[in-house]
Structure formats: structure tokens, C-alpha cells
Amino acid sequence: MLLTIAADIPASELGYLLHKNPARFHSFDLSFGKAHVFYPKVGSIRSEAALLLDVDPVGLVRGRSHTAEAGLHQYVNDRPYIASSFLSVAMSQVFGTAMSGRSKERQELADQPIQFDALITALPCRGGSELLKRLFEPLGYESEAKGYHLDEHFPEWGTSPYYTVRLRNHVRLRDLLTHMYVLIPVLDAEKHYWVGEDEVEKLLRKGEGWLADHPERQTIVNRYLRYDRKLTRSALGRLVEGESNDPEAEDIDHTQEERSIEAPLKLWEQRIGSITSALRSREAQTVVDLGCGEGKLLSVLLHDRSFERIVGVDVSWRALEIASKRLHLDQLPIAQRSRIELLHGSLMYKDKRVSGFDAAVVAEVIEHLDRPRLAAFERVVFEHARPGMVLVTTPNAEYNPLFPFLPSGRFRHKDHRFEWTRSEFQRWAMENAERFGYKVRFLPIGTSDPIAGPPTQMGVFER
């Protein structure tokens, strides 16, 4: 794996900052391989330093206890070739003094913001380029991510999770190194070592001065600590006083509460049945499930061969992991696996990956959006993605008093921003249909009460 750092300063000054002489080739022994530092560009105006990490795949498993599950995968994997927690460890050991911000000869230079240009090859970004922007751009970085097909000769196989990433920022070197040290494992969402209490201390130490105010701090903490709920609560509680919960875990818990309220009516099954019937009536062959959650609908669609391409999108990485396990993606036959894809993404931003589908499903999603985010969602789906059909389901607030275990005045889910009556939903749907060139009709989901109507309502938008 390779990291290069370029700056518009003489090589001698970059050498002082990194504590590595530009005239020499530096090698370091690590527990998992070797690290090499050299300078591909040595100039009086612009210079460039490189950190090359040579991971020993045999050394990675040497000394481990072998079990019945041990096999070829221990030796053949992507770890030696991609930017991961191995790179973060190498940076801390090779550039430790630079990361601390100390420079015996050039302290004033170490304290000075400089325009840096960092290039990381083969960076796994399990969440796509959109996640990369959400992590780095709030810190002032310009980012570029070049993606790749799994195989250029077979584009239908989909895109690779690996990117070549360029980061530019006018920043102190210690800040650049610290940001990459924390965020590279976050993008990878994997670590090569055990995550314990010491990782919380390390994260808080490296995140001092920027992590607490980062808009994606919850995502960063969750993924850095590998979704360990105890560690996550501890880190968030210390970052922001009083904020000690794991939001993604909490949302999943609240979803379970909502399902328990609706369980006697088997509403999820009825929603899925109504959605699949509408998709079949349209003869949709390509479907994107926006806000797919744990993948219940995806599982049904996958077993119907009439759906040739199925994509699930969700902002929660944990929900996608649950969906992946539910779908047994790692065990599917190649032909079936090629029909389905899970994407990490937000419905607040344009995303070309969700364009060009016959149909989009938005099941029990809009009620989680406040007014500004709902407005952004409307444009993302109806204007930019613009599928031939959009199916939107949402609770019918008029039916809520009929649920025996739902306290009066409370929403079905603690994260709901609103729950609309039938007239409110129809007014919203017709306004957006007229605005974006769709026709809309309305279907009930569940047994209708003569006065309250159905428990769930669905809008069918068609172009």
C-alpha cells in the first residue's frame, strides 16, 4: 500500500517536518511487515514523500493459534494491498514525531499550515465516495475519488469498494497525519487487531480538537470502534457531555418497538405484499429500495426472478451489515449474487448510483425526515433519480388510537418527525406529483377501519 504527501515547499523542509532525510531511503521493521520512506520528488519549490508499506501475509498469521476453521483465507486476502489499519499503525510508528507536531529544528514550520496534497492508492471505502466526502470535507479537505469496476470486461459485476483518493488541504502536517490516521480505518470499517478500551483512549487523543464538532462523529466513532456498543457509548459520552448512546443501535431498537406495536396486524408482511404486487403490475425489472434497512423487502425481491437488478440503499452501515447477513450474500450463487447490491448512501444528496431504475421503493422512510431534509429528499428522488415508478408508504396517523399498546399522542417510532393523516399525505403526494411530472394514486395497506382508514397508506407515483 502506498501513501504520498506532496507540498509546495523544498524537500529539505518536508524532510524536517517528517524527520526523514530526503537524500536517504528509510526502512523500518514492523510486526506485520516492512515500511519504507523515500522521496519520489526532490525539488527546491515542490517536493513529495512516500510511505510504502509491504505487509507480509504469512507473517500476519504466524504465531496465531490454528483452529478447524483456519484455511487459505488467512493467507490470501486484500490486507497486504489496501490502505487500512495497517497503514495507520505504520504512520504512527514511522511518522510519530511528525504526528505529535514536534520539530526540534523547525518548530515554527511544524506549527504553520501548508498546502498538502496526499494520495492514497487502493483505499477501501465501504460506503462509497459519498462517505469519503462526508468524513473529510467538514475538515476543510478537497477530495477526489477514482473508483473501479470489479472487472472492466464485465461491468455488470458492479463496482469495486476500492478507490484511489486524493486529499488537498491547507493544514498543519500533524493535522493531516492525524486525520488520515483516524479516518482510514473508519473508511475500511475493519481493523487487524483487537478493539478494546485502549482504542477509546487512542481515538479521543487523536480526535482532540476536531472530532467532537465533526458532523459525522457518530459514524466515525461507531466504525472506528467496530460497533462495540459499550465502547461507543463510552467514547460518545466523553466527546459530548450527555451523549452516551449509540444512535444506530438505538434506531434499530426503536424500529423493533414499532414492529412490536404493529405485529398483531402483520403490517410488515402486508406492506411487502402490496409493494411487490405494485412492482409486478408495472413489470419493473430493476428496483432500488431507498432506506432498505435490514433487507426484508430485498429478500423477497431476490427470490423473484422477474426482478433482474435489485439495489438496497441505507444511511446506516449497521443496518446494511444485518441486511447482508439476512441475504447470505457471501453464500449466494454467482448468478443470483450478480442481481443484488447493497449501497451505503444518504437520501439527502444526489447519487448517480440510484438513477435509471424502473422503480424505487421508499417504505416507511419519509416520516423520519424533518422538513428541510424532506425537501432535499423530494428533489433527490423525483428530480434526479427519476425512476419510472416510486412507491411511498407511511403510517396513517388516524389509525394510531386503534393500537392497544400505543400511548395516546405518541408516534409509532421515537425517531418519527411526523405521522400524517390521509389528507395530509395525499396533499403532499399530489403537490410533488404535479411538481415533478408524475401521476399519483393511493392504495390502502392493511384492513381499513370505517372511520380511521388503513393502518398504512401508499402513494404510487408513475411517469
C-alpha positions as CSV (number, residue, x, y, z in Angstrom):
1,M,0.0,0.0,0.0
2,L,1.2,3.5,-0.9
3,L,0.7,6.9,0.6
4,T,2.3,10.0,-0.9
5,I,2.4,13.5,0.6
6,A,3.3,16.4,-1.6
7,A,3.8,20.1,-0.7
8,D,5.0,23.3,-2.3
9,I,8.0,23.6,-0.1
10,P,11.6,22.5,-0.6
11,A,12.4,18.8,0.1
12,S,14.7,19.8,2.9
13,E,11.8,21.4,4.8
14,L,9.5,18.5,4.2
15,G,12.3,16.3,5.5
16,Y,12.5,18.3,8.7
17,L,8.7,18.1,9.1
18,L,8.7,14.3,8.6
19,H,12.0,13.7,10.4
20,K,13.2,11.8,7.4
21,N,16.2,12.8,5.3
22,P,15.2,13.2,1.6
23,A,18.6,12.0,0.5
24,R,18.2,8.6,2.1
25,F,15.9,5.5,1.6
26,H,14.5,4.6,5.0
27,S,13.3,1.1,6.0
28,F,11.5,0.1,9.2
29,D,10.7,-3.4,10.6
30,L,7.1,-3.7,11.7
31,S,5.3,-6.7,13.4
32,F,3.4,-7.3,10.1
33,G,6.0,-6.4,7.5
34,K,8.2,-3.5,6.5
35,A,7.7,0.2,5.9
36,H,9.8,2.2,3.5
37,V,10.0,6.0,3.3
38,F,11.5,7.7,0.2
39,Y,11.1,10.9,-1.8
40,P,9.9,10.5,-5.4
41,K,10.2,14.2,-6.0
42,V,13.0,16.3,-4.5
43,G,12.9,19.9,-5.5
44,S,13.5,23.4,-4.3
45,I,9.9,24.5,-4.9
46,R,7.8,21.3,-4.7
47,S,8.6,18.0,-3.0
48,E,6.9,14.7,-2.4
49,A,7.5,12.0,0.2
50,A,6.1,8.4,0.0
51,L,5.3,5.8,2.6
52,L,5.3,2.3,1.1
53,L,4.0,-0.5,3.3
54,D,5.0,-4.1,2.5
55,V,2.7,-6.4,4.5
56,D,3.8,-10.0,4.9
57,P,0.7,-12.2,4.6
58,V,2.4,-15.2,6.1
59,G,3.7,-13.1,9.0
60,L,0.1,-12.0,9.7
61,V,-0.9,-15.5,10.7
62,R,2.4,-16.7,12.1
63,G,2.1,-17.3,15.8
64,R,-1.8,-17.5,15.8
65,S,-3.5,-20.5,17.1
66,H,-4.9,-22.6,14.3
67,T,-8.4,-23.9,14.5
68,A,-10.6,-26.1,12.4
69,E,-11.7,-23.0,10.5
70,A,-8.2,-22.0,9.6
71,G,-7.7,-22.1,5.8
72,L,-6.4,-20.4,2.7
73,H,-8.3,-17.2,3.5
74,Q,-5.7,-16.5,6.2
75,Y,-3.0,-16.1,3.6
76,V,-5.0,-14.9,0.6
77,N,-6.9,-11.7,1.3
78,D,-6.7,-8.0,0.5
79,R,-4.9,-6.8,3.6
80,P,-1.4,-6.6,2.1
81,Y,-2.5,-4.4,-0.7
82,I,-5.0,-1.8,0.6
83,A,-4.8,1.2,2.9
84,S,-6.2,0.0,6.2
85,S,-5.4,0.0,9.9
86,F,-2.0,-1.4,9.0
87,L,-1.2,1.9,7.3
88,S,-2.4,3.8,10.4
89,V,-0.1,1.8,12.6
90,A,2.8,2.3,10.2
91,M,2.1,6.1,10.1
92,S,2.1,6.3,13.9
93,Q,5.4,4.4,14.2
94,V,7.3,5.9,11.2
95,F,5.9,9.5,11.4
96,G,5.1,9.5,15.2
97,T,7.2,12.7,15.9
98,A,5.6,14.5,13.0
99,M,2.1,13.4,14.1
100,S,2.8,14.9,17.5
101,G,3.7,18.2,16.0
102,R,7.2,18.4,17.4
103,S,10.2,19.6,15.4
104,K,13.5,20.3,17.1
105,E,14.9,22.2,14.2
106,R,11.8,23.7,12.5
107,Q,9.1,24.1,15.2
108,E,7.7,27.2,13.5
109,L,7.4,25.3,10.3
110,A,5.6,22.4,12.1
111,D,3.1,24.9,13.5
112,Q,2.5,26.5,10.2
113,P,-0.5,25.5,7.9
114,I,0.8,24.3,4.5
115,Q,-0.9,23.3,1.3
116,F,-0.6,19.5,1.3
117,D,-1.7,17.1,-1.4
118,A,-2.0,13.5,-0.2
119,L,-2.6,10.5,-2.5
120,I,-3.7,7.1,-1.1
121,T,-3.9,4.2,-3.5
122,A,-6.3,1.3,-3.1
123,L,-8.3,2.8,-0.2
124,P,-11.3,0.7,0.7
125,C,-14.3,2.9,1.2
126,R,-17.2,0.8,2.4
127,G,-19.8,3.4,2.0
128,G,-18.7,4.9,-1.4
129,S,-17.2,8.2,-2.3
130,E,-20.1,10.0,-0.7
131,L,-18.9,8.7,2.8
132,L,-15.4,9.9,1.9
133,K,-16.7,13.4,1.3
134,R,-18.8,13.4,4.5
135,L,-15.7,12.5,6.6
136,F,-13.1,14.7,5.1
137,E,-14.8,17.8,3.6
138,P,-16.0,19.1,7.1
139,L,-12.3,19.2,8.0
140,G,-11.6,21.5,5.0
141,Y,-10.4,19.0,2.5
142,E,-11.0,18.9,-1.2
143,S,-11.4,15.2,-2.1
144,E,-11.2,13.2,-5.3
145,A,-12.0,9.5,-5.5
146,K,-11.4,7.4,-8.6
147,G,-13.5,4.2,-8.5
148,Y,-13.0,1.0,-10.4
149,H,-15.1,-1.8,-11.9
150,L,-14.6,-5.2,-10.4
151,D,-13.7,-6.3,-13.9
152,E,-13.5,-3.9,-16.8
153,H,-14.6,-6.7,-19.2
154,F,-17.7,-7.4,-17.0
155,P,-19.2,-4.1,-15.9
156,E,-22.4,-5.9,-14.9
157,W,-20.4,-7.3,-11.9
158,G,-20.5,-3.9,-10.4
159,T,-18.0,-1.5,-8.8
160,S,-15.2,-2.2,-6.5
161,P,-15.1,-0.9,-2.9
162,Y,-11.5,0.3,-3.6
163,Y,-10.7,3.9,-4.6
164,T,-7.6,5.9,-5.5
165,V,-8.1,9.0,-3.2
166,R,-6.6,12.4,-3.4
167,L,-6.9,14.8,-0.4
168,R,-5.9,18.5,-0.5
169,N,-6.0,20.9,2.4
170,H,-4.1,24.0,3.8
171,V,-3.4,22.5,7.2
172,R,-0.6,21.6,9.6
173,L,1.2,18.4,8.8
174,R,0.3,16.9,12.2
175,D,-3.4,17.5,11.5
176,L,-3.2,15.9,8.1
177,L,-1.5,12.8,9.5
178,T,-3.9,12.6,12.5
179,H,-7.0,12.9,10.3
180,M,-5.8,10.1,8.0
181,Y,-4.7,8.0,10.9
182,V,-8.3,8.0,12.3
183,L,-10.3,8.1,9.2
184,I,-8.6,5.4,7.0
185,P,-9.7,2.6,9.4
186,V,-13.2,4.3,9.5
187,L,-13.5,4.1,5.7
188,D,-12.3,0.5,5.7
189,A,-14.6,-0.4,8.7
190,E,-12.2,-3.2,9.6
191,K,-9.2,-3.5,11.9
192,H,-6.4,-6.0,12.0
193,Y,-6.2,-6.0,15.8
194,W,-8.5,-6.4,18.8
195,V,-10.5,-3.3,19.7
196,G,-10.7,-2.6,23.4
197,E,-10.8,0.2,25.9
198,D,-7.3,1.4,24.8
199,E,-8.8,2.2,21.4
200,V,-11.3,4.6,23.0
201,E,-8.3,6.5,24.6
202,K,-6.5,6.4,21.3
203,L,-9.5,7.8,19.4
204,L,-10.1,10.6,21.9
205,R,-6.5,11.5,21.9
206,K,-6.1,11.6,18.1
207,G,-9.5,13.3,17.8
208,E,-8.9,16.1,20.2
209,G,-9.8,19.5,18.8
210,W,-11.9,18.2,15.8
211,L,-13.8,15.0,16.4
212,A,-16.3,16.4,19.0
213,D,-17.6,19.0,16.5
214,H,-17.5,16.8,13.4
215,P,-21.0,16.3,11.9
216,E,-20.2,12.6,11.3
217,R,-18.7,12.0,14.7
218,Q,-21.2,9.2,15.4
219,T,-20.3,7.4,12.2
220,I,-16.6,7.8,12.9
221,V,-16.9,6.5,16.5
222,N,-19.1,3.6,15.5
223,R,-16.9,2.4,12.7
224,Y,-13.6,3.1,14.4
225,L,-14.7,1.0,17.4
226,R,-16.3,-1.6,15.2
227,Y,-19.8,-1.0,16.5
228,D,-18.9,-2.2,20.0
229,R,-21.9,-0.7,21.9
230,K,-20.1,-0.4,25.2
231,L,-17.1,1.3,23.8
232,T,-19.1,3.5,21.5
233,R,-21.3,4.8,24.4
234,S,-18.1,5.5,26.4
235,A,-16.5,7.4,23.6
236,L,-19.5,9.5,22.6
237,G,-20.3,10.2,26.3
238,R,-16.8,11.6,26.8
239,L,-16.8,13.5,23.5
240,V,-20.0,15.3,24.1
241,E,-21.3,15.5,27.6
242,G,-24.6,13.7,28.0
243,E,-24.3,12.0,24.6
244,S,-23.6,8.4,25.5
245,N,-25.8,6.4,23.2
246,D,-25.1,4.6,20.0
247,P,-27.6,6.2,17.6
248,E,-27.6,3.4,15.0
249,A,-28.2,0.8,17.7
250,E,-30.9,3.0,19.3
251,D,-32.7,3.4,15.9
252,I,-32.7,-0.3,15.4
253,D,-34.2,-0.8,18.9
254,H,-36.9,1.8,18.1
255,T,-37.7,0.0,14.9
256,Q,-38.2,-3.2,16.8
257,E,-40.5,-1.3,19.2
258,E,-42.5,0.0,16.2
259,R,-42.8,-3.5,14.8
260,S,-44.0,-4.9,18.1
261,I,-46.8,-2.3,18.1
262,E,-47.8,-3.3,14.6
263,A,-47.1,-7.0,15.0
264,P,-50.7,-8.2,15.6
265,L,-51.7,-6.8,12.2
266,K,-48.6,-8.3,10.5
267,L,-48.2,-4.9,8.8
268,W,-44.6,-5.5,7.5
269,E,-45.8,-8.6,5.6
270,Q,-48.7,-6.7,4.2
271,R,-46.5,-3.8,3.2
272,I,-44.1,-6.1,1.4
273,G,-47.0,-7.9,-0.3
274,S,-48.6,-4.6,-1.5
275,I,-45.2,-3.3,-2.7
276,T,-44.3,-6.4,-4.7
277,S,-47.8,-6.5,-6.3
278,A,-47.4,-2.9,-7.4
279,L,-43.9,-3.6,-8.8
280,R,-45.2,-6.7,-10.7
281,S,-48.1,-4.8,-12.1
282,R,-45.6,-2.3,-13.6
283,E,-43.4,-5.2,-14.8
284,A,-40.5,-3.5,-13.1
285,Q,-37.2,-5.3,-13.7
286,T,-34.8,-3.0,-11.9
287,V,-35.7,-1.8,-8.4
288,V,-33.9,0.3,-5.8
289,D,-35.0,0.2,-2.2
290,L,-34.2,3.6,-0.7
291,G,-33.9,3.2,3.0
292,C,-33.8,-0.6,2.8
293,G,-33.0,-1.1,6.5
294,E,-32.4,-4.8,7.4
295,G,-33.3,-6.0,3.9
296,K,-36.7,-7.7,4.4
297,L,-38.1,-6.5,1.1
298,L,-34.8,-7.2,-0.7
299,S,-35.0,-10.8,0.5
300,V,-38.5,-11.2,-1.1
301,L,-37.4,-9.5,-4.4
302,L,-34.3,-11.6,-4.6
303,H,-36.3,-14.8,-4.7
304,D,-38.4,-13.5,-7.6
305,R,-36.5,-14.0,-10.9
306,S,-38.6,-11.3,-12.6
307,F,-36.5,-8.7,-10.8
308,E,-33.2,-8.6,-12.7
309,R,-31.4,-5.9,-10.7
310,I,-32.1,-5.1,-7.1
311,V,-30.2,-2.4,-5.1
312,G,-30.7,-1.6,-1.4
313,V,-29.5,1.8,-0.1
314,D,-29.4,2.9,3.6
315,V,-27.6,5.5,5.6
316,S,-27.0,3.1,8.5
317,W,-23.9,0.9,7.9
318,R,-25.1,-1.4,10.7
319,A,-28.5,-2.0,9.0
320,L,-26.6,-2.9,5.8
321,E,-24.5,-5.4,7.7
322,I,-27.7,-7.0,9.1
323,A,-29.2,-7.0,5.6
324,S,-26.1,-8.7,4.2
325,K,-26.3,-11.5,6.7
326,R,-30.1,-11.8,6.1
327,L,-29.5,-12.2,2.4
328,H,-26.5,-14.5,2.8
329,L,-24.6,-12.5,0.2
330,D,-21.4,-14.4,0.8
331,Q,-23.1,-17.7,0.0
332,L,-25.2,-16.9,-3.0
333,P,-24.6,-18.5,-6.3
334,I,-22.8,-16.1,-8.8
335,A,-25.9,-15.6,-11.0
336,Q,-28.1,-14.7,-8.0
337,R,-25.4,-12.6,-6.3
338,S,-24.9,-10.5,-9.5
339,R,-28.6,-9.4,-9.3
340,I,-28.3,-7.6,-5.9
341,E,-26.2,-4.9,-4.4
342,L,-26.1,-3.0,-1.1
343,L,-25.0,0.6,-1.1
344,H,-24.2,3.0,1.8
345,G,-25.7,6.4,1.0
346,S,-27.9,9.2,2.1
347,L,-31.2,10.3,0.5
348,M,-30.2,13.9,1.1
349,Y,-27.7,14.0,-1.8
350,K,-27.8,13.4,-5.5
351,D,-26.4,10.0,-6.2
352,K,-26.0,8.7,-9.8
353,R,-25.9,5.2,-8.4
354,V,-29.7,5.3,-7.8
355,S,-30.6,6.7,-11.2
356,G,-32.0,4.8,-14.1
357,F,-34.2,2.3,-12.3
358,D,-37.7,1.1,-13.4
359,A,-38.9,1.6,-9.8
360,A,-37.9,3.0,-6.4
361,V,-39.4,1.9,-3.1
362,V,-39.5,4.3,-0.2
363,A,-41.1,2.2,2.6
364,E,-41.6,3.9,6.0
365,V,-38.9,6.5,5.4
366,I,-40.3,9.9,4.8
367,E,-41.7,10.2,8.4
368,H,-38.1,10.1,9.7
369,L,-37.2,13.3,7.8
370,D,-37.7,16.8,9.1
371,R,-38.9,19.5,6.7
372,P,-35.5,20.6,5.3
373,R,-34.4,17.0,4.7
374,L,-37.8,16.0,3.3
375,A,-37.4,18.8,0.7
376,A,-34.0,17.6,-0.2
377,F,-35.3,14.0,-0.5
378,E,-38.0,15.1,-2.8
379,R,-35.6,16.5,-5.3
380,V,-33.1,13.6,-5.0
381,V,-35.8,11.0,-5.8
382,F,-38.3,12.7,-8.1
383,E,-36.0,15.1,-9.9
384,H,-32.5,13.5,-10.0
385,A,-33.0,9.7,-9.7
386,R,-36.4,9.9,-11.5
387,P,-37.4,6.3,-11.7
388,G,-40.5,5.3,-13.8
389,M,-42.4,4.4,-10.6
390,V,-42.0,5.5,-7.0
391,L,-43.8,3.6,-4.2
392,V,-44.0,5.6,-0.9
393,T,-45.5,4.1,2.2
394,T,-46.0,5.9,5.5
395,P,-48.2,5.4,8.7
396,N,-51.7,6.7,8.8
397,A,-51.9,8.8,11.9
398,E,-55.7,8.4,12.1
399,Y,-55.3,4.7,12.8
400,N,-52.9,5.2,15.8
401,P,-55.7,5.3,18.5
402,L,-56.7,1.7,17.5
403,F,-53.3,0.3,18.5
404,P,-53.8,-1.1,22.1
405,F,-50.2,-0.6,23.2
406,L,-49.5,2.8,21.7
407,P,-50.0,5.6,24.3
408,S,-52.2,8.5,23.2
409,G,-50.4,11.2,21.3
410,R,-47.2,9.2,20.8
411,F,-45.8,8.2,17.4
412,R,-45.2,4.6,16.4
413,H,-41.4,5.2,16.3
414,K,-39.4,7.5,18.6
415,D,-37.5,8.9,15.6
416,H,-40.6,9.9,13.6
417,R,-40.7,13.6,12.9
418,F,-44.4,13.4,11.9
419,E,-47.1,10.9,11.1
420,W,-49.6,12.2,8.6
421,T,-53.4,11.8,8.2
422,R,-54.6,10.5,4.9
423,S,-55.5,14.0,3.7
424,E,-52.0,15.4,4.7
425,F,-50.2,12.6,2.9
426,Q,-52.4,12.9,-0.2
427,R,-51.8,16.7,-0.3
428,W,-48.0,16.2,-0.1
429,A,-48.1,13.5,-2.8
430,M,-50.2,15.4,-5.3
431,E,-48.1,18.5,-4.9
432,N,-44.9,16.6,-5.7
433,A,-46.6,14.6,-8.5
434,E,-47.6,17.9,-10.2
435,R,-44.2,19.5,-9.5
436,F,-42.1,16.7,-10.9
437,G,-44.3,15.4,-13.7
438,Y,-45.8,12.2,-12.1
439,K,-49.3,10.9,-11.7
440,V,-50.2,9.5,-8.3
441,R,-52.8,7.2,-6.9
442,F,-53.3,5.9,-3.4
443,L,-53.7,2.4,-2.1
444,P,-54.5,1.2,1.5
445,I,-52.3,-1.3,3.3
446,G,-53.9,-3.4,5.9
447,T,-57.5,-3.8,6.9
448,S,-59.3,-0.4,6.8
449,D,-61.3,0.8,9.7
450,P,-64.6,2.5,8.6
451,I,-63.6,5.8,10.3
452,A,-59.8,5.7,10.7
453,G,-58.9,4.1,7.4
454,P,-56.0,1.7,6.9
455,P,-53.0,1.5,9.3
456,T,-50.6,2.3,6.5
457,Q,-51.1,4.3,3.3
458,M,-49.2,4.0,0.0
459,G,-48.7,6.5,-2.8
460,V,-48.0,5.1,-6.3
461,F,-46.2,7.7,-8.4
462,E,-45.9,6.9,-12.1
463,R,-44.5,8.7,-15.1
